[in-house]
C-alpha cells in the first residue's frame, strides 16, 4: 500500500489550502482525502474523481479534480 501527502495552495490565491492524503483504495483506484474538511473522493487514473462524502463543496471537487489530473499526467502515482 502506498500513501502520498500533498500540500497545495489553490490559484489564483483565494486562500484555500489543500492538505491531501492519497492512498491506495482496497476496492480499486485511490482514495483522495482532505482530512481537515472530512472530504473523501475516489480516483482512477483514467476517469473523473467520485465524491464519497456527504455535503462536499462542488468548488472543492472541481479543484481536487484539477489537482488529480495534474498528479496523474505527471505520473506521480507510478
MOPAC internal coordinates of N, CA, C and O (Angstrom, degrees):
PM7 1SCF
backbone

  N    0.0000 0     0.00 0     0.00 0    0    0    0
  C    1.4475 1     0.00 0     0.00 0    1    0    0
  C    1.5185 1   108.38 1     0.00 0    2    1    0
  O    1.2310 1   121.07 1   -44.57 1    3    2    1
  N    1.3149 1   115.55 1   135.43 1    3    2    1
  C    1.4520 1   121.93 1   179.05 1    5    3    2
  C    1.5190 1   109.67 1  -111.93 1    6    5    3
  O    1.2310 1   120.88 1   -30.15 1    7    6    5
  N    1.3129 1   115.92 1   149.85 1    7    6    5
  C    1.4581 1   121.13 1   174.70 1    9    7    6
  C    1.5128 1   108.97 1  -139.30 1   10    9    7
  O    1.2310 1   120.55 1   -34.91 1   11   10    9
  N    1.3159 1   116.55 1   145.09 1   11   10    9
  C    1.4505 1   122.90 1  -178.70 1   13   11   10
  C    1.5176 1   107.85 1  -131.41 1   14   13   11
  O    1.2310 1   120.64 1   -34.17 1   15   14   13
  N    1.3324 1   116.39 1   145.83 1   15   14   13
  C    1.4601 1   121.24 1   175.99 1   17   15   14
  C    1.5182 1   107.73 1  -120.47 1   18   17   15
  O    1.2310 1   120.24 1   -47.86 1   19   18   17
  N    1.3233 1   117.14 1   132.14 1   19   18   17
  C    1.4564 1   122.09 1   179.84 1   21   19   18
  C    1.5144 1   109.84 1  -128.97 1   22   21   19
  O    1.2310 1   120.32 1   -40.80 1   23   22   21
  N    1.3187 1   117.00 1   139.20 1   23   22   21
  C    1.4658 1   122.46 1   171.36 1   25   23   22
  C    1.5198 1   106.01 1  -119.81 1   26   25   23
  O    1.2310 1   120.53 1   -64.68 1   27   26   25
  N    1.3234 1   116.59 1   115.32 1   27   26   25
  C    1.4538 1   121.21 1  -174.58 1   29   27   26
  C    1.5202 1   109.26 1  -131.44 1   30   29   27
  O    1.2310 1   120.50 1   -47.52 1   31   30   29
  N    1.3363 1   116.66 1   132.48 1   31   30   29
  C    1.4516 1   121.40 1   172.19 1   33   31   30
  C    1.5172 1   107.79 1   -99.92 1   34   33   31
  O    1.2310 1   121.15 1   -57.35 1   35   34   33
  N    1.3158 1   115.40 1   122.65 1   35   34   33
  C    1.4605 1   119.90 1  -177.82 1   37   35   34
  C    1.5202 1   110.58 1   -66.81 1   38   37   35
  O    1.2310 1   120.76 1   -32.00 1   39   38   37
  N    1.2847 1   116.15 1   148.00 1   39   38   37
  C    1.4506 1   122.68 1   176.27 1   41   39   38
  C    1.5198 1   107.76 1  -106.09 1   42   41   39
  O    1.2310 1   117.81 1   -32.57 1   43   42   41
  N    1.2631 1   121.78 1   147.43 1   43   42   41
  C    1.4592 1   128.73 1    17.37 1   45   43   42
  C    1.5167 1   114.53 1   -89.82 1   46   45   43
  O    1.2310 1   119.52 1  -145.07 1   47   46   45
  N    1.2788 1   118.52 1    34.93 1   47   46   45
  C    1.4574 1   120.61 1   174.60 1   49   47   46
  C    1.5153 1   112.92 1    91.10 1   50   49   47
  O    1.2310 1   120.19 1  -137.55 1   51   50   49
  N    1.3178 1   117.25 1    42.45 1   51   50   49
  C    1.4586 1   119.87 1   178.98 1   53   51   50
  C    1.5247 1   112.06 1   -79.53 1   54   53   51
  O    1.2310 1   120.56 1  -178.37 1   55   54   53
  N    1.3283 1   116.53 1     1.63 1   55   54   53
  C    1.4571 1   120.59 1   176.78 1   57   55   54
  C    1.5124 1   114.64 1    94.45 1   58   57   55
  O    1.2310 1   119.85 1   171.81 1   59   58   57
  N    1.3209 1   117.89 1    -8.19 1   59   58   57
  C    1.4544 1   120.56 1   179.84 1   61   59   58
  C    1.5186 1   109.99 1   -74.24 1   62   61   59
  O    1.2310 1   121.23 1   -48.21 1   63   62   61
  N    1.3191 1   115.26 1   131.79 1   63   62   61
  C    1.4638 1   120.61 1   176.45 1   65   63   62
  C    1.5169 1   108.06 1  -117.29 1   66   65   63
  O    1.2310 1   121.23 1   -46.81 1   67   66   65
  N    1.3058 1   115.24 1   133.19 1   67   66   65
  C    1.4571 1   120.81 1  -179.83 1   69   67   66
  C    1.5166 1   108.57 1  -110.49 1   70   69   67
  O    1.2310 1   120.63 1   -76.23 1   71   70   69
  N    1.3209 1   116.40 1   103.77 1   71   70   69
  C    1.4543 1   121.98 1   172.64 1   73   71   70
  C    1.5248 1   105.66 1   -96.40 1   74   73   71
  O    1.2310 1   120.88 1   -79.71 1   75   74   73
  N    1.3111 1   115.91 1   100.29 1   75   74   73
  C    1.4614 1   121.00 1  -172.11 1   77   75   74
  C    1.5127 1   111.93 1  -108.82 1   78   77   75
  O    1.2310 1   121.22 1   -34.50 1   79   78   77
  N    1.3144 1   115.26 1   145.50 1   79   78   77
  C    1.4556 1   122.70 1   170.63 1   81   79   78
  C    1.5258 1   105.88 1  -116.34 1   82   81   79
  O    1.2310 1   120.67 1   -52.85 1   83   82   81
  N    1.3285 1   116.32 1   127.15 1   83   82   81
  C    1.4600 1   121.76 1   178.26 1   85   83   82
  C    1.5189 1   107.39 1  -118.77 1   86   85   83
  O    1.2310 1   121.07 1   -53.16 1   87   86   85
  N    1.3229 1   115.56 1   126.84 1   87   86   85
  C    1.4533 1   120.29 1  -177.96 1   89   87   86
  C    1.5237 1   109.93 1  -140.11 1   90   89   87
  O    1.2310 1   120.68 1   -20.83 1   91   90   89
  N    1.3155 1   116.30 1   159.17 1   91   90   89
  C    1.4525 1   120.40 1   176.13 1   93   91   90
  C    1.5238 1   109.47 1   -61.20 1   94   93   91
  O    1.2310 1   120.86 1   -41.73 1   95   94   93
  N    1.3248 1   115.97 1   138.27 1   95   94   93
  C    1.4621 1   121.45 1   176.23 1   97   95   94
  C    1.5208 1   108.00 1   -95.93 1   98   97   95
  O    1.2310 1   119.43 1   -54.65 1   99   98   97
  N    1.3191 1   118.69 1   125.35 1   99   98   97
  C    1.4714 1   119.92 1  -179.41 1  101   99   98
  C    1.5258 1   113.24 1   -60.73 1  102  101   99
  O    1.2310 1   119.92 1   163.69 1  103  102  101
  N    1.3290 1   117.75 1   -16.31 1  103  102  101
  C    1.4651 1   121.63 1   179.25 1  105  103  102
  C    1.5288 1   112.06 1   -98.41 1  106  105  103
  O    1.2310 1   120.37 1  -173.27 1  107  106  105
  N    1.3221 1   116.90 1     6.73 1  107  106  105
  C    1.4593 1   121.91 1   179.62 1  109  107  106
  C    1.5114 1   111.73 1   111.46 1  110  109  107
  O    1.2310 1   120.87 1   -34.19 1  111  110  109
  N    1.3048 1   115.94 1   145.81 1  111  110  109
  C    1.4532 1   120.82 1   179.79 1  113  111  110
  C    1.5209 1   111.51 1    78.28 1  114  113  111
  O    1.2310 1   121.61 1    29.44 1  115  114  113
  N    1.3286 1   114.52 1  -150.56 1  115  114  113
  C    1.4578 1   122.01 1  -177.77 1  117  115  114
  C    1.5179 1   109.69 1  -133.17 1  118  117  115
  O    1.2310 1   120.82 1   -32.87 1  119  118  117
  N    1.3225 1   116.03 1   147.13 1  119  118  117
  C    1.4549 1   121.51 1   171.35 1  121  119  118
  C    1.5209 1   107.59 1   -95.60 1  122  121  119
  O    1.2310 1   120.97 1   -49.23 1  123  122  121
  N    1.3121 1   115.75 1   130.77 1  123  122  121
  C    1.4573 1   122.94 1   177.09 1  125  123  122
  C    1.5232 1   105.82 1  -111.64 1  126  125  123
  O    1.2310 1   120.45 1   -65.09 1  127  126  125
  N    1.3206 1   116.74 1   114.91 1  127  126  125
  C    1.4646 1   120.99 1  -171.84 1  129  127  126
  C    1.5259 1   109.31 1  -119.24 1  130  129  127
  O    1.2310 1   121.19 1   -47.98 1  131  130  129
  N    1.3212 1   115.33 1   132.02 1  131  130  129
  C    1.4619 1   122.32 1   172.50 1  133  131  130
  C    1.5207 1   104.99 1  -110.80 1  134  133  131
  O    1.2310 1   120.27 1   -93.21 1  135  134  133
  N    1.3565 1   117.09 1    86.79 1  135  134  133
  C    1.4622 1   121.31 1  -170.09 1  137  135  134
  C    1.5273 1   114.80 1   -58.43 1  138  137  135
  O    1.2310 1   119.79 1   140.55 1  139  138  137
  N    1.3157 1   118.01 1   -39.45 1  139  138  137
  C    1.4661 1   119.38 1  -176.00 1  141  139  138
  C    1.5240 1   112.22 1   -66.07 1  142  141  139
  O    1.2310 1   119.97 1   156.44 1  143  142  141
  N    1.3351 1   117.66 1   -23.56 1  143  142  141
  C    1.4583 1   121.16 1   178.79 1  145  143  142
  C    1.5253 1   112.32 1  -105.14 1  146  145  143
  O    1.2310 1   120.36 1   172.03 1  147  146  145
  N    1.3385 1   116.91 1    -7.97 1  147  146  145
  C    1.4596 1   120.52 1  -179.96 1  149  147  146
  C    1.5205 1   112.97 1    69.86 1  150  149  147
  O    1.2310 1   120.19 1  -151.17 1  151  150  149
  N    1.3138 1   117.24 1    28.83 1  151  150  149
  C    1.4597 1   121.51 1  -177.66 1  153  151  150
  C    1.5238 1   110.09 1  -107.19 1  154  153  151
  O    1.2310 1   120.89 1   -39.72 1  155  154  153
  N    1.3460 1   115.90 1   140.28 1  155  154  153
  C    1.4657 1   121.49 1  -177.11 1  157  155  154
  C    1.5280 1   109.24 1  -135.80 1  158  157  155
  O    1.2310 1   121.06 1   -41.03 1  159  158  157
  N    1.3332 1   115.57 1   138.97 1  159  158  157
  C    1.4579 1   123.04 1   175.42 1  161  159  158
  C    1.5213 1   108.56 1  -130.39 1  162  161  159
  O    1.2310 1   120.59 1   -21.84 1  163  162  161
  N    1.3306 1   116.48 1   158.16 1  163  162  161
  C    1.4621 1   121.63 1   171.49 1  165  163  162
  C    1.5198 1   106.69 1  -112.81 1  166  165  163
  O    1.2310 1   121.16 1   -47.33 1  167  166  165
  N    1.3251 1   115.38 1   132.67 1  167  166  165
  C    1.4549 1   119.79 1   179.54 1  169  167  166
  C    1.5136 1   111.79 1  -127.63 1  170  169  167
  O    1.2310 1   121.15 1   -35.96 1  171  170  169
  N    1.3069 1   115.41 1   144.04 1  171  170  169
  C    1.4595 1   122.88 1   171.81 1  173  171  170
  C    1.5152 1   107.15 1  -118.62 1  174  173  171
  O    1.2310 1   120.18 1   -22.09 1  175  174  173
  N    1.3089 1   117.26 1   157.91 1  175  174  173
  C    1.4522 1   120.59 1  -175.04 1  177  175  174
  C    1.5197 1   113.72 1   -64.74 1  178  177  175
  O    1.2310 1   119.85 1   156.83 1  179  178  177
  N    1.3237 1   117.88 1   -23.17 1  179  178  177
  C    1.4652 1   119.39 1  -174.47 1  181  179  178
  C    1.5315 1   113.82 1  -119.34 1  182  181  179
  O    1.2310 1   119.65 1  -164.79 1  183  182  181
  N    1.3371 1   118.27 1    15.21 1  183  182  181
  C    1.4625 1   120.44 1  -178.44 1  185  183  182
  C    1.5184 1   110.60 1  -137.94 1  186  185  183
  O    1.2310 1   121.51 1    -9.14 1  187  186  185
  N    1.3309 1   114.72 1   170.86 1  187  186  185
  C    1.4569 1   119.89 1   173.82 1  189  187  186
  C    1.5207 1   109.51 1   -71.77 1  190  189  187
  O    1.2310 1   121.12 1   -21.25 1  191  190  189
  N    1.3202 1   115.47 1   158.75 1  191  190  189
  C    1.4519 1   119.19 1   177.49 1  193  191  190
  C    1.5240 1   109.80 1   -74.90 1  194  193  191
  O    1.2310 1   121.02 1   -24.19 1  195  194  193
  N    1.3312 1   115.66 1   155.81 1  195  194  193
  C    1.4571 1   122.07 1   179.04 1  197  195  194
  C    1.5226 1   108.59 1  -119.05 1  198  197  195
  O    1.2310 1   120.56 1   -48.22 1  199  198  197
  N    1.3061 1   116.54 1   131.78 1  199  198  197
  C    1.4639 1   122.07 1   179.37 1  201  199  198
  C    1.5257 1   109.12 1   -72.81 1  202  201  199
  O    1.2310 1   120.39 1   -49.58 1  203  202  201
  N    1.3341 1   116.85 1   130.42 1  203  202  201
  C    1.4619 1   122.10 1   177.38 1  205  203  202
  C    1.5212 1   112.54 1  -111.44 1  206  205  203
  O    1.2310 1   119.93 1   172.84 1  207  206  205
  N    1.3284 1   117.74 1    -7.16 1  207  206  205
  C    1.4656 1   122.53 1  -178.19 1  209  207  206
  C    1.5228 1   110.50 1  -103.91 1  210  209  207
  O    1.2310 1   121.19 1   -17.90 1  211  210  209
  N    1.3259 1   115.33 1   162.10 1  211  210  209
  C    1.4556 1   120.56 1   172.72 1  213  211  210
  C    1.5240 1   109.47 1   -84.28 1  214  213  211
  O    1.2310 1   121.16 1   -26.65 1  215  214  213
  N    1.3086 1   115.39 1   153.35 1  215  214  213
  C    1.4730 1   122.16 1   171.14 1  217  215  214
  C    1.5212 1   113.92 1    53.47 1  218  217  215
  O    1.2310 1   120.26 1  -134.02 1  219  218  217
  N    1.3203 1   117.10 1    45.98 1  219  218  217
  C    1.4642 1   120.66 1   177.53 1  221  219  218
  C    1.5223 1   108.77 1   -86.17 1  222  221  219
  O    1.2310 1   120.95 1   -46.37 1  223  222  221
  N    1.3079 1   115.79 1   133.63 1  223  222  221
  C    1.4560 1   122.60 1   177.92 1  225  223  222
  C    1.5276 1   109.16 1   -63.31 1  226  225  223
  O    1.2310 1   119.20 1   -54.17 1  227  226  225
  N    1.3363 1   119.14 1   125.83 1  227  226  225
  C    1.4644 1   120.33 1  -178.99 1  229  227  226
  C    1.5244 1   113.20 1   -62.75 1  230  229  227
  O    1.2310 1   119.89 1   150.73 1  231  230  229
  N    1.3292 1   117.82 1   -29.27 1  231  230  229
  C    1.4636 1   120.41 1   177.30 1  233  231  230
  C    1.5262 1   111.02 1   -68.78 1  234  233  231
  O    1.2310 1   120.79 1   144.46 1  235  234  233
  N    1.3324 1   116.10 1   -35.54 1  235  234  233
  C    1.4657 1   119.87 1   175.59 1  237  235  234
  C    1.5220 1   109.80 1   -64.59 1  238  237  235
  O    1.2310 1   120.37 1   137.34 1  239  238  237
  N    1.3251 1   116.90 1   -42.66 1  239  238  237
  C    1.4604 1   120.05 1   179.61 1  241  239  238
  C    1.5188 1   111.06 1   -62.06 1  242  241  239
  O    1.2310 1   119.81 1   139.01 1  243  242  241
  N    1.3198 1   117.97 1   -40.99 1  243  242  241
  C    1.4737 1   120.93 1   177.20 1  245  243  242
  C    1.5223 1   111.05 1   -62.07 1  246  245  243
  O    1.2310 1   120.60 1   136.55 1  247  246  245
  N    1.3271 1   116.46 1   -43.45 1  247  246  245
  C    1.4694 1   120.14 1  -179.55 1  249  247  246
  C    1.5308 1   110.48 1   -66.84 1  250  249  247
  O    1.2310 1   120.05 1   136.55 1  251  250  249
  N    1.3181 1   117.51 1   -43.45 1  251  250  249
  C    1.4659 1   121.09 1   179.47 1  253  251  250
  C    1.5210 1   109.87 1   -64.37 1  254  253  251
  O    1.2310 1   119.85 1   143.09 1  255  254  253
  N    1.3318 1   117.88 1   -36.91 1  255  254  253
  C    1.4671 1   121.20 1   177.86 1  257  255  254
  C    1.5283 1   110.29 1   -60.82 1  258  257  255
  O    1.2310 1   120.23 1   135.57 1  259  258  257
  N    1.3287 1   117.16 1   -44.43 1  259  258  257
  C    1.4691 1   120.79 1   178.45 1  261  259  258
  C    1.5280 1   110.93 1   -63.76 1  262  261  259
  O    1.2310 1   120.65 1   137.46 1  263  262  261
  N    1.3225 1   116.36 1   -42.54 1  263  262  261
  C    1.4654 1   120.66 1   177.90 1  265  263  262
  C    1.5222 1   109.51 1   -62.20 1  266  265  263
  O    1.2310 1   120.34 1   135.92 1  267  266  265
  N    1.3400 1   116.96 1   -44.08 1  267  266  265
  C    1.4623 1   122.25 1  -179.22 1  269  267  266
  C    1.5197 1   110.80 1   -60.26 1  270  269  267
  O    1.2310 1   120.18 1   132.54 1  271  270  269
  N    1.3372 1   117.27 1   -47.46 1  271  270  269
  C    1.4652 1   120.11 1   178.96 1  273  271  270
  C    1.5198 1   111.05 1   -60.27 1  274  273  271
  O    1.2310 1   120.07 1   141.50 1  275  274  273
  N    1.3310 1   117.46 1   -38.50 1  275  274  273
  C    1.4622 1   120.60 1   177.49 1  277  275  274
  C    1.5178 1   112.18 1   -62.25 1  278  277  275
  O    1.2310 1   120.70 1   137.99 1  279  278  277
  N    1.3202 1   116.27 1   -42.01 1  279  278  277
  C    1.4698 1   121.29 1   178.88 1  281  279  278
  C    1.5238 1   110.22 1   -64.31 1  282  281  279
  O    1.2310 1   120.64 1   133.55 1  283  282  281
  N    1.3267 1   116.38 1   -46.45 1  283  282  281
  C    1.4647 1   121.11 1  -178.76 1  285  283  282
  C    1.5290 1   110.88 1   -64.77 1  286  285  283
  O    1.2310 1   120.28 1   135.69 1  287  286  285
  N    1.3256 1   117.07 1   -44.31 1  287  286  285
  C    1.4717 1   120.38 1  -177.83 1  289  287  286
  C    1.5297 1   112.01 1   -65.48 1  290  289  287
  O    1.2310 1   119.99 1   145.74 1  291  290  289
  N    1.3234 1   117.62 1   -34.26 1  291  290  289
  C    1.4724 1   120.70 1   178.15 1  293  291  290
  C    1.5131 1   111.87 1   -75.79 1  294  293  291
  O    1.2310 1   120.00 1   164.41 1  295  294  293
  N    1.3271 1   117.60 1   -15.59 1  295  294  293
  C    1.4613 1   121.19 1  -179.02 1  297  295  294
  C    1.5181 1   113.41 1    78.25 1  298  297  295
  O    1.2310 1   120.51 1  -153.46 1  299  298  297
  N    1.3260 1   116.62 1    26.54 1  299  298  297
  C    1.4675 1   120.75 1  -177.86 1  301  299  298
  C    1.5171 1   113.77 1   -68.41 1  302  301  299
  O    1.2310 1   119.46 1   165.02 1  303  302  301
  N    1.3204 1   118.64 1   -14.98 1  303  302  301
  C    1.4620 1   120.77 1  -176.06 1  305  303  302
  C    1.5175 1   112.71 1  -102.11 1  306  305  303
  O    1.2310 1   119.93 1  -165.85 1  307  306  305
  N    1.2927 1   117.73 1    14.15 1  307  306  305
  C    1.4867 1   121.06 1  -178.60 1  309  307  306
  C    1.5045 1   110.60 1   -71.27 1  310  309  307
  O    1.2310 1   120.10 1   180.00 1  311  310  309

